[in-house]
Amino acid sequence: MKPKVIKTEAQYEATLRRIEKIFDAKSGTAKGDELELLVLLVENYEENAHPIDLPDPIEALRFRMEQEGLKPRDLIPYIGSKSKVSEVLSRRRPLSLTMIRKLVTGLQFPAEVALRETKAVPVRPAKQRGGKRNAQTTGAG
C-alpha cells in the first residue's frame, strides 16, 4: 500500500487494515516508517472527518471531581463560597473569569474547556401567589 492522504471512509478502512498488519513493525525499519506515516494519516483523517467536540465545562468539572475524589467543598478555594459552588454545579451561576483562572491554575483544568459556554438549565416560572392576602400583611384588621 502506497501511503497517501486519506479522503474517503473506504481509504480510511483500508489504511486501518494495513496498520493492523504491520502493527508490530520495529521503529527505524521500512515497515516501521510506513506504520508511523499511516498512523499520522489516520489521525489527520479522524480529526477532520470525526471531530470530537470539547465537553461542557460543568460536566468536565464534575468528571475531574470524580477522578480526583473531590467534594464540592474542595472547590471553594477556586469558585468561592459553598453556595457559589452549589450554584455553579447546578448551573444556576456561570463560571466567572476569576473562577476560570483559579480552576486553570489550581486544578490544571483545561482553559479551552472552562471558557466554553455551559448548557443552560431551563428556568422554572415562579409560583404565583393566591390573590387573597391575609389581614396581617395588608394592615387591615
SERO-4910 file (N, C-alpha, C, O; in steps of 0.05 Angstrom, whole numbers):
BEGIN
 pado doro    nc1    nc2    nc3   cac1   cac2   cac3    cc1    cc2    cc3    oc1    oc2    oc3
  Met    A     17    -24      0      0      0      0     18     25      0     35     28     17
  Lys    A     13     42    -19     28     67    -20     13     88     -3    -10     94     -9
  Pro    A     26     99     17     13    118     35      5    144     19     21    154      4
  Lys    A    -20    152     24    -29    177     12    -50    189     31    -61    176     48
  Val    A    -56    214     27    -76    228     43   -103    213     41   -112    206     20
  Ile    A   -115    208     64   -140    194     66   -163    214     61   -165    234     75
  Lys    A   -180    207     41   -202    226     34   -229    213     37   -249    227     38
  Thr    A   -230    186     38   -256    173     39   -256    153     62   -235    145     73
  Glu    A   -280    144     70   -283    124     91   -271     97     82   -259     83     98
  Ala    A   -273     91     56   -261     66     45   -231     67     48   -219     47     55
  Gln    A   -219     89     41   -190     92     44   -182     90     73   -161     78     80
  Tyr    A   -198    102     90   -193    101    119   -193     72    129   -175     63    143
  Glu    A   -213     56    121   -215     28    129   -192     12    119   -181     -5    133
  Ala    A   -184     17     94   -161      2     82   -136      9     97   -119     -9    102
  Thr    A   -132     34    104   -108     42    119   -108     29    147    -87     21    156
  Leu    A   -131     28    160   -132     14    186   -125    -16    184   -111    -27    201
  Arg    A   -134    -28    162   -127    -57    158    -97    -60    154    -84    -78    165
  Arg    A    -84    -41    139    -55    -42    135    -40    -38    161    -20    -51    167
  Ile    A    -50    -19    177    -37    -13    203    -39    -38    221    -19    -45    234
  Glu    A    -61    -52    220    -64    -76    236    -44    -98    227    -33   -112    244
  Lys    A    -39   -100    201    -20   -120    191      9   -114    199     24   -132    205
  Ile    A     16    -88    200     44    -81    206     48    -69    234     68    -56    239
  Phe    A     28    -73    251     28    -60    277     53    -66    294     62    -49    309
  Asp    A     65    -89    291     88    -97    307    115    -90    294    136    -99    303
  Ala    A    114    -74    273    138    -66    259    157    -51    277    149    -35    294
  Lys    A    183    -57    275    203    -43    291    209    -15    281    210    -11    257
  Ser    A    212      3    300    219     30    293    246     31    278    264     17    285
  Gly    A    248     49    258    272     51    243    274     33    219    293     35    203
  Thr    A    255     15    216    254     -2    192    235     10    172    221     29    178
  Ala    A    236      0    147    217     10    127    188      7    135    172     25    132
  Lys    A    182    -17    147    154    -21    156    148     -3    180    125      6    183
  Gly    A    167      1    197    163     19    220    158     48    211    140     61    222
  Asp    A    173     57    190    168     83    179    140     85    166    126    105    169
  Glu    A    133     64    152    107     63    139     85     64    160     65     79    157
  Leu    A     88     49    182     68     49    204     65     77    216     43     87    220
  Glu    A     88     90    221     87    117    232     72    136    214     56    153    223
  Leu    A     77    135    188     64    152    169     34    146    167     18    165    166
  Leu    A     27    121    166     -1    113    165    -17    123    190    -39    132    187
  Val    A     -4    120    213    -17    130    237    -22    160    236    -44    169    244
  Leu    A     -3    175    226     -7    204    223    -30    210    203    -46    228    208
  Leu    A    -31    195    181    -52    199    162    -80    193    174    -99    207    168
  Val    A    -81    171    189   -107    164    203   -115    186    223   -138    194    223
  Glu    A    -96    195    239   -102    216    258   -112    241    244   -131    253    253
  Asn    A   -100    249    222   -108    272    207   -137    268    197   -153    286    199
  Tyr    A   -142    245    186   -169    239    175   -190    240    197   -211    252    194
  Glu    A   -184    227    220   -203    226    242   -209    254    253   -232    261    260
  Glu    A   -188    271    255   -192    298    265   -211    314    247   -227    330    257
  Asn    A   -209    310    221   -225    325    202   -252    312    197   -272    326    195
  Ala    A   -254    286    196   -279    272    189   -296    266    214   -320    266    212
  His    A   -283    262    236   -298    255    261   -288    272    284   -277    261    304
  Pro    A   -291    299    283   -281    315    304   -296    310    330   -320    305    330
  Ile    A   -281    312    352   -293    308    379   -296    335    391   -276    349    395
  Asp    A   -320    343    398   -325    369    410   -315    369    439   -316    348    452
  Leu    A   -307    392    448   -299    395    476   -323    391    494   -346    398    486
  Pro    A   -319    381    518   -342    377    536   -353    402    548   -339    423    548
  Asp    A   -377    401    559   -389    423    574   -371    428    599   -363    409    611
  Pro    A   -366    453    606   -348    458    629   -358    446    655   -341    436    670
  Ile    A   -384    446    660   -393    435    686   -391    405    686   -383    393    706
  Glu    A   -397    392    663   -394    363    661   -364    356    665   -358    336    678
  Ala    A   -347    371    652   -318    366    655   -309    370    684   -292    355    694
  Leu    A   -319    391    697   -312    396    725   -321    374    743   -307    365    761
  Arg    A   -346    364    738   -356    341    754   -339    316    749   -334    301    768
  Phe    A   -331    312    724   -314    289    718   -287    291    732   -277    272    743
  Arg    A   -275    315    732   -250    320    746   -253    314    776   -236    302    789
  Met    A   -275    323    787   -281    319    815   -282    289    821   -271    279    841
  Glu    A   -296    274    804   -299    245    808   -272    232    806   -265    214    822
  Gln    A   -256    239    786   -230    227    781   -210    232    804   -194    214    811
  Glu    A   -212    255    816   -193    262    838   -205    259    866   -192    266    886
  Gly    A   -230    249    867   -243    245    893   -249    271    907   -248    272    932
  Leu    A   -255    292    892   -261    318    904   -290    320    912   -308    309    898
  Lys    A   -296    334    933   -323    340    942   -328    370    935   -309    385    930
  Pro    A   -354    378    934   -359    406    927   -344    425    945   -336    447    936
  Arg    A   -340    419    971   -326    437    989   -297    441    980   -285    462    986
  Asp    A   -286    422    965   -258    424    956   -256    446    934   -234    454    927
  Leu    A   -278    454    922   -278    474    901   -280    503    912   -277    522    897
  Ile    A   -285    506    938   -288    532    950   -264    551    944   -268    574    938
  Pro    A   -239    541    946   -217    559    940   -216    569    911   -205    590    906
  Tyr    A   -229    555    893   -229    563    865   -254    578    857   -252    595    839
  Ile    A   -276    571    868   -302    583    860   -313    604    879   -326    623    871
  Gly    A   -307    600    905   -317    619    925   -331    604    947   -323    582    955
  Ser    A   -353    615    956   -368    604    979   -381    577    972   -382    569    948
  Lys    A   -390    563    992   -404    538    989   -429    542    971   -435    525    954
  Ser    A   -443    565    975   -467    570    959   -460    575    930   -475    567    912
  Lys    A   -437    589    924   -429    593    897   -422    567    883   -428    563    860
  Val    A   -408    549    898   -401    523    887   -427    508    879   -429    497    857
  Ser    A   -446    509    897   -472    495    892   -486    507    868   -496    492    851
  Glu    A   -486    533    866   -499    547    843   -485    540    817   -498    536    796
  Val    A   -458    539    817   -443    533    792   -449    504    784   -455    499    761
  Leu    A   -447    485    803   -451    457    797   -479    451    788   -484    432    773
  Ser    A   -499    467    797   -526    463    789   -534    481    765   -557    482    757
  Arg    A   -514    495    754   -517    512    731   -534    537    735   -545    548    716
  Arg    A   -538    545    759   -553    569    765   -535    594    763   -544    616    762
  Arg    A   -508    589    764   -489    611    762   -467    603    742   -457    580    744
  Pro    A   -461    620    723   -439    613    705   -412    617    718   -409    631    738
  Leu    A   -392    604    707   -365    607    716   -356    636    709   -359    644    686
  Ser    A   -345    650    728   -335    677    722   -306    674    713   -294    653    715
  Leu    A   -295    695    702   -267    695    693   -248    689    716   -229    675    713
  Thr    A   -254    700    739   -237    695    763   -238    666    771   -217    654    776
  Met    A   -262    654    771   -264    626    777   -249    609    757   -235    590    764
  Ile    A   -252    616    731   -238    601    710   -208    602    714   -194    582    712
  Arg    A   -198    626    720   -169    629    724   -159    611    747   -138    598    746
  Lys    A   -174    611    769   -167    595    792   -168    565    787   -151    550    795
  Leu    A   -189    557    772   -191    528    765   -168    520    746   -157    498    749
  Val    A   -161    537    727   -140    531    708   -113    528    723    -98    510    718
  Thr    A   -107    548    740    -81    547    754    -81    527    777    -61    513    781
  Gly    A   -103    525    792   -103    508    816   -108    479    811    -96    462    823
  Leu    A   -126    473    792   -133    445    786   -123    436    759   -128    413    751
  Gln    A   -108    453    746    -98    447    719   -122    439    701   -120    422    684
  Phe    A   -144    453    705   -168    449    689   -163    462    662   -154    484    660
  Pro    A   -169    448    640   -164    459    613   -179    486    607   -203    486    609
  Ala    A   -164    506    601   -176    532    596   -195    531    573   -216    544    573
  Glu    A   -189    516    552   -206    515    528   -233    502    535   -253    507    521
  Val    A   -234    486    556   -259    474    565   -274    494    583   -298    499    580
  Ala    A   -259    506    602   -271    524    621   -284    548    608   -304    559    618
  Leu    A   -273    557    586   -282    581    572   -307    576    555   -319    595    545
  Arg    A   -314    551    551   -338    545    534   -363    553    549   -364    554    574
  Glu    A   -384    558    534   -409    565    545   -422    540    557   -420    518    544
  Thr    A   -433    542    580   -445    518    593   -474    515    582   -487    533    573
  Lys    A   -483    490    585   -510    484    577   -529    498    597   -524    497    621
  Ala    A   -549    510    586   -568    525    603   -588    506    616   -595    485    605
  Val    A   -596    513    640   -617    498    655   -643    513    650   -644    537    653
  Pro    A   -664    498    642   -689    512    638   -699    525    663   -698    514    685
  Val    A   -708    550    660   -717    566    683   -746    559    688   -763    560    670
  Arg    A   -752    552    713   -780    546    721   -793    572    728   -781    589    741
  Pro    A   -818    576    719   -832    601    726   -837    602    756   -841    582    769
  Ala    A   -836    626    767   -841    630    796   -870    622    802   -888    626    786
  Lys    A   -873    612    826   -900    604    834   -917    629    838   -908    649    850
  Gln    A   -941    628    828   -960    650    832   -972    648    860   -981    627    868
  Arg    A   -973    670    873   -986    671    899  -1016    675    895  -1025    687    875
  Gly    A  -1031    666    914  -1060    669    912  -1068    699    913  -1052    715    923
  Gly    A  -1091    706    903  -1100    733    901  -1108    745    928  -1109    769    931
  Lys    A  -1114    728    947  -1123    738    974  -1099    742    992  -1080    726    992
  Arg    A  -1099    764   1006  -1078    769   1025  -1091    767   1053  -1114    773   1056
  Asn    A  -1074    759   1071  -1086    757   1098  -1085    785   1111  -1072    803   1102
  Ala    A  -1100    788   1131  -1104    814   1144  -1078    825   1156  -1074    849   1156
  Gln    A  -1059    808   1164  -1034    818   1176  -1016    831   1156  -1004    851   1162
  Thr    A  -1015    821   1131   -997    832   1111  -1008    857   1098   -993    873   1088
  Thr    A  -1034    860   1099  -1046    884   1086  -1050    907   1105  -1055    929   1097
  Gly    A  -1048    901   1131  -1052    922   1150  -1082    925   1157  -1089    941   1175
  Ala    A  -1098    910   1144  -1127    911   1150  -1133    897   1176  -1118    879   1184
  Gly    A  -1154    904   1190  -1157    889   1212  -1180    893   1229  -1183    880   1249
***
